[in-house]
Amino acid sequence: MVLENKLGLSSSAALYEAEERLTKARAAEIFANDLLVAKAPGTFNTLAFIHRQLFQDVYDFAGAVRTQDIAKGGFRFASALYLDDAVAKIEVMPQGTFDDIVEKYVEMNVAHPFREGNGRSMRIWLDHMLKCECGVVIDWQQIDAQDYLLAMERSPIKDTEIKALLRAALTDKADDRETFMKGIDASYAYEGYETYRTGEL
């Protein structure tokens, strides 16, 4: 099934290609225009802003909490009926340390508040928290896709693995353009988007 989209595309392959091209161009704007500088770290409003920035050209639901229940790989994310409450509780979770931030990130991933594009938006949201609270970001190029996906799959039960994986990839190059752009490319590659390079669109 092809998601209803602003582009009028009915082919999964065509939508996949267009979504990568358009959203990576919008991701580059986040760094180029310093769009997150005034955004509060760890809030849903900031996450929704990131999602809207990325997907504004593709989906009408960009930045909006989903109204359908969704699942992936047999895992059912938070029920749409209780999403507002779940997000409100996640927002007030502590975020003063690396461990706090990753725990908050894991809980937001379980909530999966958007119809599509959760992972790509949340990894930017995670880096924004880490940058603001700890002065570091994740060098996503250093993390193997399969290792990451397996660790995230297990994280709702035990978050030790994802914490170790992310901690080993921390860098203090929080304001470095190349780290950001290559990080977006690595983040997208986790989900199979590898045709374009961020910053070259």
N, C-alpha and C positions, 0 to 999 in steps of 0.2 A: 504494500500500500504506500502510495506517495503522499506525503503530507501536503495539505493545501498550502499554497505559497503565493507570494506577491508576483512572482515571475510567470505564473501561468504554466509552469512546467508539469508535465504528466509522466515524464520518464525519470526513474530513480537515478540513473546514471547522469542525466543532464542536471538534475537538482543537486546531486552530490558535487559535481564539478563547479557549478555556479555558487553553491553555498561556500565551498572552500575559498574560491577566488574573492568573493565579495566580503566574507567575514574576516579573512586575513588582512584585507586592505583596511577594514575598520579596526582591527586589532592594532595595526601599525599606527593608526591615529591616536590610540590611547597613549603611546609613548611619545610620538611626535608633538602632540598638543598638551601633554601632561594632564590628561583628563581626570586622573584620579587624585590629583594633589589636594583638592578640597573635599574629597569624599571620606567619610568616617570609616575606618577599617572595621571589618567584622559585622557590619549591619546588612540586613537584607536589602535595604534601599541601594546600597553600593553594589551588591551582587546583581540586583535587578537592572541597575544602570549599566553594568558591564554587559549583561545579556542583551539589553536593548541596543547598546552601541554595536555589538557584534552582528546581531541578527536583524537589524532594522530594515535592511533592504530585501530580506528574504521571507520573513514571517510576520503576520499581523499580531501574533502572540508574543513578540519580542518584549522581554521585560515583565511579562504578566505571569502570575501564578497559574499553573495548569488546573484545569477543571476535570480532567480525566485521570483514572488510575492507570499507572504504567508499570511494566516489569521488564527485566532484562536478565537473560540467562537463568530464568527460573526464580530470580529474586524479585519480590514485589516491593516497590518503594512505598513511601508513606501514602496512605489513602488521601485522595484529593479532599475528602470531607473534613479531614483534620489537619490539612496543611498549614492553615493560618496559625493554629495553635502551636504546631510543631516548630514553625519558623520563629515564632515569638519566643519560644523557650530557648531555641538555639542562639538567638540574638543576644541573650543576656548571659550566655556561658562566658566564663573568664577567657582572656586571651593575652595574658601578661607574659607567658613563657612559650617556648617552642612547643612543649607538650600540650599546653592548653590550646594553642592554635590548631594543632593537628587534630586534636579531639573535636574541636568545633567544626573543622573541615569534614571530618568523617561523619559527624551527625548531619551536616547539611547535605552530604552526598546520599545518606540514607533517605533524607526528605525528598531530594531530587525535585525541586520546586517547579521546573519548567518542562514543557512538553518535549523539547529537544534542545540539545546544546548545553546540558548541565555541566559535564566534565570540563569542556573547554572554557566555560565562564568561571567555574569554581576554581580552576587552577590559577587564573589571574587574580581572583578574589583572595586566594590563599597567599599568593606572593605579596599582594598589597598589605595584608595583615602582617606578614613576616617583616616586610620592609619598614612599616610604620612602628611596629612594636619591638623588633629585634635588630633592625638595620641589615638584614640579610634577605636573600631570595633563594629559590631553588634553581639550580642549573639543571634544567630538565633534560638537557642533552646527555647528562651522566646517568640517567635512569633508564634501564631497559624496559621496553614497553610491556613485555610479558610479566616481568617481575612486578611492575607497578600495578598492572591489572589484577594479578593474583592477590597482591597485598591488599588492594582496595576491596576486592571481593571478600576477603577474610576480616577486614577491619571492623565491621559491626560487632563481631564476636571477640576479636583480640586485635588491638591496634599496635602491638609491639613491632610487627614486621614493617608496617607502613612508616612508622616513626623512624625506625633504623634506616630505611631506604631513603627517606627524605633528608634526614639529618646528615647522611654521608654525602649528599649532593648540595649542601648549603654553600653559598658564595656571598662575599660582601660586595660583589659588583652589582649592587642594587639599582644603580643609576646608569648602567652601561647599556647602550643601544644594542650592541651585538648579542649580549646575553639575553635581552628581552626578545629580540626578533627570532633568534635561534631557539629560544625557549618556546615561543608560540609554535614554531614548526615542529618541534619535538612533541609538544602537547597534542597537536593535531594528528601527528603520525600515530599516536597511541590508538586512534580511532580510524586509521586508514586514509587520512587526508594528507597526501604527499605529492600532489602535482605542482603546487606553486610554492614560492618562497616569500615569506612575509617581508615587507620592506622593498620588494621588487615589483610590486603590482601598481 
